[in-house]
Amino acid sequence: MKKKNLIIAVLVLVLSLIGVFYLLRPFNKSPQKEVADFLKGGGQTAGGAPAGPHAGHGGAPLAPPAPAPEEEVIPMEEEVPTVEIPLDKQQLIGVKVVEAAVKPLVKVTRTVGRVAYDETRLATVNTKFEGWIERLHVDYTGKYVRKGEPLADLYSPELYATQQEYLNLLKWSEESTKGKDDEIGGMLSRDAQSLVEAGRQRLKLFDITDKEIKRIEESGKPVRTLTIYSPVGGYVVEKSALRGMRVMPGEKLFDIADLSTVWVLADIYESELPIVKVGEPAVISLSFFPGKEFRSKVDYIYPTLAGETRTAKVRFSIPNPGGKLKPQMFSDVLIKSPLGRRLVVPEGAVLNTGVRQLVYVDRGEGLFEPREVKTGVTSEGMIEVTEGLKAGERVAASASFLIDSESRLKGIVQ
């Protein structure tokens, strides 16, 4: 019995020594490597102590072994989150993949305009003297008048007196030149001619025509009423003159508009102002002319903004043959603004979450990567991508909202 207990104690001691040996060895060495190092090091133990009293020749202790080189740690690439949509499921939900491409982009702005008078072809008729209207040649609004056509006959005491003075100067001039050849006669003749010319100029300043002045000179009598003529050809758009009405200097009698050319004024929103430029082509159509289009260009962009609608006025000029285009007619206006070559994708490829904009890039084998992008101008179903995408990359152009729903269900996109 004592012999059996002794054997058990020896076994426990051996096992304990083996356990201590493994605890003290370096962790980065396998047992096989430990034995090889022990043999190579001339019996050096795991703790670095020599196996015997003489580790080397001549009794000199061996140098400690060099530390093992650290293994190089290769950083792992961050895995890009993707959502998997099998090909059969893509066909089922109608996924269409297209390439992002650099193409010429034209921004089309559609708006509504109205026909207006060409302000450069408007004229007003008034007088520079006080008088009374005795006859109207144009007695209703809307009548067409030609340039030089009579509008009204006016009687003015001031104008009548001016005519009489002019006739007196003519008579004095004729008498001063008769039978006087001396130097004094010459001086009087020159003075008389100067006064006559001043009287004629005064009549002209009252807008009396040369034809009327010649008639006064030939008759030798002042004309009771003088006729006012139209300065331009066009339509009478406003008439303030009435028969028998007293007229004061500068008071407006007629407004005449030449409608051979008209303006179209359209409204564009302030967000479109940086895009629309003067000289860009436009197409104008009216319901009055079904199927007919008028080609024009942006003539002018007004510098003010309407506070109620947040819009600015844009002006176009178009010919009006036959006067068929009437002021205040409504029209449809289409402005084409070329923006050059831009990186674009179909508008349906971009999902706007309210906080950011996403596209789903096709990574192949049914995998789609959600990627945040920044966008620019939208036109004719295409949208410009300014950041986050490169030309040639393939994106989901249709059913992308279904892919987005799948990615949110799987927690890929928050």
C-alpha positions in Angstrom: 0.0 0.0 0.0 2.8 2.4 0.8 4.4 1.6 -2.5 1.3 2.4 -4.4 0.9 5.8 -2.7 4.5 6.6 -3.6 4.0 5.9 -7.3 0.9 8.2 -7.3 2.8 11.0 -5.7 5.7 10.8 -8.2 3.1 10.9 -11.1 1.5 14.0 -9.7 4.9 15.7 -9.3 5.9 14.9 -12.9 2.6 16.3 -14.2 3.0 19.4 -12.2 6.5 20.0 -13.6 5.2 19.6 -17.2 2.4 22.1 -16.5 4.9 24.6 -15.1 7.1 24.1 -18.2 4.2 25.0 -20.6 3.2 28.0 -18.5 6.7 29.5 -18.6 7.4 29.0 -22.3 6.8 31.9 -24.8 3.2 32.1 -26.0 4.2 32.7 -29.6 6.1 29.4 -29.9 4.6 26.0 -30.6 5.8 22.9 -28.7 7.6 21.7 -31.8 9.4 25.0 -32.2 10.3 25.0 -28.5 12.1 21.7 -28.8 13.9 22.8 -32.0 15.1 26.0 -30.2 16.2 23.9 -27.3 18.3 21.7 -29.5 19.7 24.6 -31.5 20.6 26.6 -28.4 22.7 23.8 -26.9 20.3 22.6 -24.3 18.9 26.0 -23.4 15.6 25.6 -21.5 12.4 27.5 -22.2 13.3 30.0 -19.5 16.7 30.8 -21.1 18.9 28.9 -18.4 21.6 26.6 -19.7 20.9 22.9 -19.5 24.2 22.1 -17.8 27.0 23.8 -15.9 29.1 24.3 -19.1 27.0 25.8 -21.9 29.9 26.5 -24.3 33.6 25.8 -25.0 35.9 27.0 -22.2 33.0 27.3 -19.8 31.8 30.7 -21.3 28.1 31.2 -21.1 26.2 31.5 -24.3 24.6 34.8 -25.3 20.8 35.0 -24.9 18.9 34.3 -28.2 17.6 37.3 -30.3 13.9 38.1 -29.8 11.6 36.8 -32.4 10.6 39.4 -35.1 7.0 40.7 -34.7 4.7 39.5 -37.4 3.5 42.4 -39.8 -0.2 43.2 -39.3 -2.0 43.8 -42.6 -4.9 46.2 -42.1 -8.2 44.8 -43.5 -10.2 46.8 -45.9 -13.5 48.1 -44.6 -16.3 46.2 -46.2 -18.6 48.2 -48.3 -22.3 47.6 -47.3 -24.3 46.2 -50.1 -27.8 44.8 -50.5 -28.3 41.6 -52.5 -31.1 41.4 -55.1 -30.9 38.2 -57.1 -31.3 38.4 -60.8 -34.7 36.7 -60.9 -36.0 39.1 -58.3 -34.6 42.1 -60.3 -36.5 41.0 -63.3 -39.6 40.6 -61.1 -39.5 44.1 -59.7 -38.3 45.7 -62.9 -34.9 46.9 -62.0 -33.1 48.7 -64.9 -29.4 49.5 -64.7 -27.8 52.3 -66.7 -24.4 53.9 -66.8 -23.6 57.4 -65.5 -22.4 59.3 -68.6 -21.2 62.8 -69.5 -23.6 64.3 -72.0 -24.7 67.8 -73.2 -27.4 69.0 -70.9 -30.0 71.5 -71.9 -32.2 73.0 -69.2 -35.8 73.5 -70.5 -37.8 76.1 -68.6 -41.6 76.1 -69.2 -43.6 79.1 -68.2 -46.6 81.2 -69.2 -46.4 84.7 -70.8 -48.7 87.3 -72.1 -48.6 89.6 -75.1 -47.9 93.3 -74.4 -47.2 96.4 -76.4 -43.7 97.1 -77.6 -43.0 100.1 -75.5 -40.4 101.4 -78.0 -43.3 101.8 -80.5 -45.7 103.7 -78.3 -46.5 107.4 -78.8 -48.6 110.0 -77.1 -50.2 113.1 -78.6 -50.6 116.3 -76.7 -50.3 120.1 -77.3 -47.9 122.8 -76.1 -50.6 125.5 -76.0 -53.9 126.1 -74.4 -57.0 125.6 -76.6 -60.3 123.9 -77.3 -61.1 121.0 -79.5 -63.5 122.0 -82.3 -63.4 118.8 -84.4 -62.2 115.2 -83.9 -61.0 113.2 -86.9 -60.4 110.1 -84.7 -63.4 109.7 -82.4 -63.1 106.2 -81.0 -60.5 104.0 -79.4 -59.0 101.2 -81.5 -59.0 103.0 -84.8 -56.0 102.5 -87.0 -54.2 105.7 -88.1 -51.3 106.2 -90.5 -48.4 108.5 -89.8 -49.3 112.1 -90.7 -53.1 111.4 -90.6 -55.1 114.3 -88.9 -56.4 113.6 -85.4 -58.2 116.8 -84.2 -58.6 120.5 -85.0 -57.9 122.9 -82.1 -58.7 126.6 -81.6 -56.2 128.5 -79.4 -56.2 132.3 -78.8 -52.5 132.2 -78.0 -51.8 130.4 -81.2 -54.0 132.7 -83.2 -52.1 135.8 -81.8 -48.8 134.2 -82.7 -49.9 133.7 -86.3 -51.0 137.3 -86.5 -47.6 138.5 -85.2 -45.9 136.3 -87.8 -47.9 137.9 -90.6 -47.1 141.4 -89.3 -43.4 140.5 -89.4 -43.7 139.3 -92.9 -45.4 142.6 -94.0 -42.8 144.7 -92.2 -40.0 142.7 -93.8 -41.4 143.3 -97.3 -41.8 147.0 -96.7 -38.3 147.4 -95.2 -36.7 146.1 -98.4 -38.6 148.2 -100.9 -36.6 151.2 -102.4 -33.9 151.1 -99.8 -30.5 150.3 -101.2 -28.4 152.2 -98.7 -26.6 150.8 -95.8 -29.4 151.5 -93.3 -31.9 149.8 -95.6 -29.7 146.7 -95.7 -29.5 146.6 -91.9 -33.2 146.9 -91.6 -33.8 144.2 -94.1 -31.4 141.8 -92.3 -33.2 142.6 -89.0 -36.6 142.0 -90.5 -35.5 138.7 -91.9 -34.2 137.7 -88.5 -37.5 138.5 -86.9 -39.4 136.7 -89.5 -37.3 133.6 -89.0 -37.8 133.9 -85.2 -41.6 134.0 -85.7 -41.5 131.0 -87.9 -39.4 129.1 -85.4 -41.9 130.0 -82.7 -44.7 128.5 -84.7 -42.7 125.3 -85.2 -42.1 125.1 -81.5 -45.9 124.9 -81.2 -45.7 121.8 -83.4 -47.1 123.7 -86.5 -45.9 121.9 -89.6 -44.2 123.6 -92.5 -47.2 122.9 -94.7 -49.4 124.8 -92.2 -47.0 127.7 -92.1 -46.9 128.0 -95.8 -50.7 128.0 -95.9 -50.7 130.9 -93.4 -48.2 132.8 -95.5 -50.1 132.3 -98.8 -53.5 133.3 -97.3 -52.2 136.2 -95.4 -54.7 135.5 -92.6 -54.3 133.6 -89.4 -56.0 130.2 -89.3 -58.7 129.8 -86.7 -58.1 126.2 -86.0 -54.9 124.2 -86.5 -54.8 120.4 -87.1 -52.9 117.9 -85.0 -51.4 115.0 -86.9 -50.4 111.5 -85.8 -46.6 111.2 -85.3 -46.6 107.4 -85.9 -48.7 104.8 -87.6 -50.7 102.4 -85.3 -53.8 101.8 -83.3 -55.3 104.4 -81.0 -55.2 102.5 -77.7 -56.3 105.4 -75.5 -58.4 108.5 -76.3 -58.9 111.3 -73.8 -59.9 114.0 -76.4 -63.6 115.0 -76.6 -65.2 117.5 -78.9 -65.4 120.9 -77.2 -63.0 119.9 -74.4 -60.5 122.5 -73.1 -56.9 121.4 -73.6 -54.1 122.5 -71.4 -50.4 122.4 -72.4 -49.0 118.8 -72.0 -52.4 117.2 -71.5 -52.5 113.8 -73.2 -55.1 113.5 -76.0 -54.2 110.2 -77.7 -52.0 107.1 -77.1 -51.0 105.3 -80.3 -49.3 101.9 -80.4 -47.6 100.3 -83.4 -48.5 96.6 -83.2 -46.3 95.4 -86.1 -44.0 94.0 -83.4 -45.2 92.9 -79.9 -43.6 91.8 -76.7 -44.2 88.6 -74.7 -43.6 89.0 -71.0 -43.1 85.7 -69.1 -42.5 84.9 -65.4 -39.7 82.7 -64.2 -38.9 81.7 -60.6 -36.0 83.1 -58.8 -34.4 79.6 -58.6 -34.3 79.7 -62.5 -32.7 83.1 -62.8 -29.0 81.8 -62.7 -29.8 79.5 -65.6 -31.8 81.7 -68.0 -29.5 84.1 -69.9 -30.1 86.9 -72.4 -29.9 85.6 -76.0 -31.1 82.1 -75.3 -33.6 80.6 -77.7 -37.2 80.3 -76.9 -40.4 78.8 -78.5 -43.7 80.7 -78.0 -47.1 79.2 -78.8 -50.6 80.5 -78.4 -54.0 78.8 -78.3 -55.1 81.4 -80.9 -52.7 79.8 -83.4 -53.0 76.0 -82.9 -49.9 74.2 -84.1 -48.0 77.5 -84.9 -44.8 78.3 -83.0 -43.0 81.6 -82.9 -39.2 81.5 -82.5 -37.6 84.2 -80.4 -34.8 84.9 -78.0 -34.5 86.3 -74.5 -34.3 90.1 -75.1 -34.2 91.3 -71.5 -34.4 90.0 -67.9 -36.0 92.6 -65.6 -33.9 93.5 -62.6 -36.8 93.4 -60.0 -38.6 90.5 -58.4 -42.3 90.3 -57.6 -42.6 89.8 -53.8 -45.9 88.0 -54.0 -45.0 85.3 -56.5 -41.2 85.4 -56.2 -40.8 85.6 -60.0 -39.0 87.9 -62.4 -40.1 89.1 -65.8 -38.4 87.9 -69.0 -39.1 89.7 -72.3 -39.3 88.4 -75.8 -40.0 90.2 -79.1 -41.9 88.6 -82.0 -43.3 90.0 -85.3 -47.0 90.5 -85.6 -48.0 90.2 -89.2 -51.6 91.4 -89.8 -51.9 92.5 -86.2 -53.4 89.1 -85.2 -51.5 89.0 -81.9 -53.5 91.1 -79.4 -52.1 92.6 -76.1 -53.1 90.6 -73.0 -53.2 87.3 -74.9 -51.8 84.4 -73.0 -49.0 82.2 -74.4 -46.9 79.2 -73.5 -43.2 79.9 -73.4 -40.4 77.3 -73.6 -36.8 78.5 -72.9 -33.9 76.3 -73.8 -30.7 77.0 -71.8 -27.6 75.0 -72.9 -25.5 74.1 -69.9 -22.6 72.3 -71.6 -21.5 68.7 -70.9 -22.4 67.4 -67.4 -22.3 64.0 -65.7 -26.0 62.8 -65.7 -28.1 59.9 -64.6 -31.9 59.3 -65.0 -33.9 61.3 -62.5 -35.4 58.1 -61.2 -32.0 56.8 -60.1 -31.7 59.4 -57.3 -33.6 58.9 -54.1 -34.2 62.0 -52.0 -34.6 61.1 -48.3 -35.1 64.7 -47.3 -31.7 64.8 -45.6 -29.5 63.3 -48.3 -29.6 61.9 -51.8 -28.8 58.3 -52.6 -28.1 56.2 -55.7 -27.7 52.4 -55.8 -24.5 51.4 -57.6 -24.5 48.0 -59.3 -21.5 46.0 -57.9 -22.3 42.9 -60.0 -23.7 39.5 -59.1 -26.9 41.0 -57.8 -25.2 43.4 -55.2 -26.1 47.1 -55.0 -24.1 49.6 -53.0 -26.0 52.6 -51.5 -24.0 55.7 -52.1 -24.6 59.3 -51.1 -24.3 61.9 -54.0 -24.8 65.6 -54.6 -27.0 66.7 -57.5 -27.4 69.8 -59.7 -29.7 70.7 -62.5 -32.7 68.5 -63.5 -33.9 68.6 -67.1 -35.9 66.4 -69.4 -35.8 63.3 -67.1 -32.1 63.6 -66.4 -30.3 64.9 -63.3 -26.8 66.2 -62.9 -24.5 64.5 -60.4 -21.8 66.9 -59.1 -20.2 64.6 -56.5 -20.2 61.0 -55.4 -20.3 59.2 -58.8 -18.0 58.7 -61.7 -18.7 58.3 -65.4 -19.1 54.7 -66.4 -20.5 53.5 -63.0 -23.7 51.6 -63.3 -26.7 52.6 -61.2 -30.2 51.4 -60.7 -32.4 53.7 -62.8 -35.8 52.1 -62.0 -37.4 50.4 -59.0 -34.6 51.9 -56.9 -37.2 52.7 -54.2 -37.8 48.9 -53.8 -34.0 48.3 -53.5 -34.0 51.1 -50.9 -36.8 49.4 -49.0 -34.9 46.1 -49.0 -31.8 47.8 -47.7 -33.7 49.5 -44.9 -35.3 46.3 -43.9 -31.9 44.7 -43.6 -30.5 47.6 -41.7 -27.9 48.6 -44.4 -29.3 52.1 -44.8 -30.5 54.0 -41.8 
